[in-house]
Amino acid sequence: MSNEILIRCCAPTMACLKTGNMFTCAFDSRKQMTKELRQLNQRLSHKGLRILPLRWRDGKALLYLYRPKLLERDLRDPLSRKLLSECGYTCEGASVCLVRLISRLRTEEDFPHEVGLFLGYPPADVDGFMHRKDECKLSGLWKVYDDVESAIRQFSRCRHCTEVYLDCLSRGFSLEKLAVAK
């Protein structure tokens, strides 16, 4: 996996603007990809980042780069807990919720709607997507059902962050240098 793919897909998480990002990455060898992910975790864990394979399918891995501390905070939100509970999560902590998400991704054909909670999307928007799909007010990095102005600002921050990080990468900055410690 190239550094450019990681930056294109995950710059906002690396910059601590979002809790997490998911992306698909092709691989030739699952063993080699697992080795790369282990090395990446060693390089970025001191910055508060972790990367996990959520699913392996048809020569592609669904990867999740996230900030465990932010995920823990996000999943303590009362609306997040309610939504997760509706989907069969026990809400005993972020790591337990992550195990449940991985299980759902690997066994169910449809993508779980609650996934937005693991990406740092506002719980009100995840709730809207799950229960009031026809009331969407804006579509961008996620579907917005609540605070449109806040979402527009966040979309802009994330786009700008990705542009800046890609520029820095092209000028030789390392992933370690680009990742914000938190």
C-alpha positions as CSV (number, residue, x, y, z in Angstrom):
1,M,0.0,0.0,0.0
2,S,1.4,3.3,-1.0
3,N,1.7,6.4,1.3
4,E,-0.3,8.3,-1.3
5,I,-3.3,6.0,-1.0
6,L,-3.2,6.4,2.8
7,I,-3.0,10.2,2.5
8,R,-5.8,10.4,-0.2
9,C,-8.1,8.3,1.9
10,C,-7.1,9.2,5.5
11,A,-5.5,12.6,5.7
12,P,-8.4,14.0,8.0
13,T,-7.9,11.2,10.5
14,M,-4.1,11.7,10.4
15,A,-4.6,15.4,11.1
16,C,-7.1,14.6,13.9
17,L,-10.0,16.2,12.1
18,K,-11.9,12.9,12.1
19,T,-12.1,9.8,14.2
20,G,-11.5,7.4,11.4
21,N,-11.5,6.6,7.7
22,M,-12.2,3.3,5.8
23,F,-10.8,2.5,2.4
24,T,-10.3,-0.5,0.2
25,C,-6.8,-1.6,-0.9
26,A,-5.9,-4.3,-3.4
27,F,-3.3,-6.8,-2.3
28,D,-1.5,-9.7,-3.9
29,S,-0.6,-11.5,-0.7
30,R,-2.7,-11.4,2.5
31,K,0.5,-12.3,4.4
32,Q,2.4,-9.4,2.9
33,M,-0.5,-6.9,3.5
34,T,-0.7,-8.0,7.2
35,K,3.0,-7.4,7.5
36,E,2.7,-3.9,6.0
37,L,-0.2,-3.1,8.4
38,R,1.9,-4.3,11.4
39,Q,4.8,-2.0,10.3
40,L,2.4,0.9,9.8
41,N,1.0,0.4,13.2
42,Q,4.5,0.4,14.7
43,R,5.3,3.7,12.8
44,L,2.1,5.5,13.7
45,S,0.9,4.1,17.1
46,H,2.9,6.7,19.0
47,K,0.8,9.4,17.2
48,G,-2.4,7.8,18.5
49,L,-3.3,6.0,15.3
50,R,-4.1,2.4,14.5
51,I,-4.9,0.6,11.3
52,L,-6.9,-2.6,11.1
53,P,-8.2,-4.9,8.3
54,L,-11.9,-5.1,8.7
55,R,-12.6,-7.5,5.9
56,W,-10.7,-9.5,3.2
57,R,-12.6,-10.2,0.0
58,D,-11.7,-10.9,-3.6
59,G,-8.1,-9.6,-3.4
60,K,-9.1,-6.5,-1.6
61,A,-8.9,-5.5,2.1
62,L,-11.2,-3.0,3.7
63,L,-8.9,-1.1,6.0
64,Y,-9.7,1.2,8.9
65,L,-7.3,3.9,10.1
66,Y,-8.6,5.4,13.3
67,R,-7.8,7.1,16.6
68,P,-8.8,4.7,19.4
69,K,-9.2,7.5,22.0
70,L,-11.5,9.5,19.7
71,L,-13.5,6.4,18.9
72,E,-13.9,5.7,22.7
73,R,-15.2,9.2,23.2
74,D,-17.5,9.1,20.2
75,L,-19.1,5.8,21.1
76,R,-19.9,7.1,24.7
77,D,-22.3,9.6,23.2
78,P,-25.9,8.7,24.3
79,L,-27.3,8.7,20.8
80,S,-24.4,6.6,19.5
81,R,-25.0,4.1,22.3
82,K,-28.7,4.0,21.5
83,L,-28.1,3.4,17.7
84,L,-25.4,0.8,18.4
85,S,-27.7,-1.0,20.9
86,E,-30.5,-1.1,18.2
87,C,-27.9,-3.0,16.0
88,G,-27.0,-5.6,18.6
89,Y,-23.9,-3.9,20.1
90,T,-23.4,-4.3,23.8
91,C,-21.6,-0.9,24.1
92,E,-19.0,-2.3,26.6
93,G,-16.3,-0.1,25.0
94,A,-14.9,0.8,21.6
95,S,-12.8,-2.4,21.2
96,V,-15.9,-4.6,21.8
97,C,-17.9,-2.5,19.4
98,L,-15.2,-2.8,16.8
99,V,-15.2,-6.6,17.1
100,R,-19.0,-6.5,16.5
101,L,-18.6,-4.2,13.5
102,I,-15.9,-6.5,12.0
103,S,-18.2,-9.5,12.5
104,R,-21.0,-7.7,10.7
105,L,-18.8,-6.7,7.9
106,R,-17.5,-10.2,7.4
107,T,-20.8,-12.0,7.7
108,E,-23.4,-9.7,6.2
109,E,-23.7,-8.7,2.6
110,D,-25.0,-5.2,3.2
111,F,-22.8,-2.5,4.7
112,P,-23.9,-1.8,8.3
113,H,-25.5,1.7,8.5
114,E,-24.0,2.4,11.9
115,V,-20.5,2.4,10.4
116,G,-20.7,6.3,10.3
117,L,-20.3,6.2,14.1
118,F,-16.9,4.6,13.7
119,L,-15.8,7.3,11.2
120,G,-16.7,10.3,13.4
121,Y,-19.9,11.3,11.6
122,P,-22.4,13.2,13.8
123,P,-24.7,10.7,15.6
124,A,-27.7,12.7,14.5
125,D,-26.7,12.2,10.9
126,V,-26.2,8.5,11.4
127,D,-29.6,8.3,13.0
128,G,-31.1,10.2,10.1
129,F,-29.5,7.8,7.6
130,M,-30.8,4.8,9.5
131,H,-34.3,6.0,10.2
132,R,-35.2,8.9,7.9
133,K,-33.4,8.4,4.6
134,D,-35.8,10.6,2.7
135,E,-35.1,13.6,4.9
136,C,-31.4,14.1,3.8
137,K,-30.5,17.8,3.6
138,L,-27.1,17.5,2.0
139,S,-24.8,14.9,0.6
140,G,-21.0,15.2,0.9
141,L,-18.5,13.1,2.8
142,W,-21.6,11.7,4.5
143,K,-25.3,12.3,4.2
144,V,-26.4,15.2,6.5
145,Y,-29.7,15.2,8.3
146,D,-29.1,17.7,11.0
147,D,-26.6,20.6,11.1
148,V,-25.9,21.5,7.5
149,E,-23.6,24.5,8.2
150,S,-21.4,22.5,10.5
151,A,-21.2,19.7,8.0
152,I,-20.2,22.1,5.1
153,R,-17.4,23.5,7.3
154,Q,-16.2,20.0,8.1
155,F,-16.3,18.9,4.5
156,S,-14.2,21.9,3.5
157,R,-11.7,21.2,6.3
158,C,-11.3,17.6,5.2
159,R,-10.9,18.5,1.5
160,H,-8.3,21.2,2.3
161,C,-6.5,18.9,4.7
162,T,-6.2,16.2,2.0
163,E,-4.8,18.7,-0.5
164,V,-2.3,20.0,2.0
165,Y,-1.2,16.5,3.0
166,L,-0.8,15.4,-0.6
167,D,1.3,18.5,-1.3
168,C,3.5,17.8,1.8
169,L,3.9,14.1,0.8
170,S,5.0,15.2,-2.7
171,R,7.7,17.4,-1.0
172,G,9.0,14.5,0.9
173,F,7.3,14.6,4.3
174,S,7.0,11.2,5.9
175,L,3.8,9.7,7.3
176,E,5.2,10.1,10.8
177,K,5.8,13.8,10.2
178,L,2.3,14.3,8.8
179,A,0.5,12.4,11.5
180,V,-0.6,14.7,14.4
181,A,0.0,13.3,17.9
182,K,-3.1,13.1,20.0
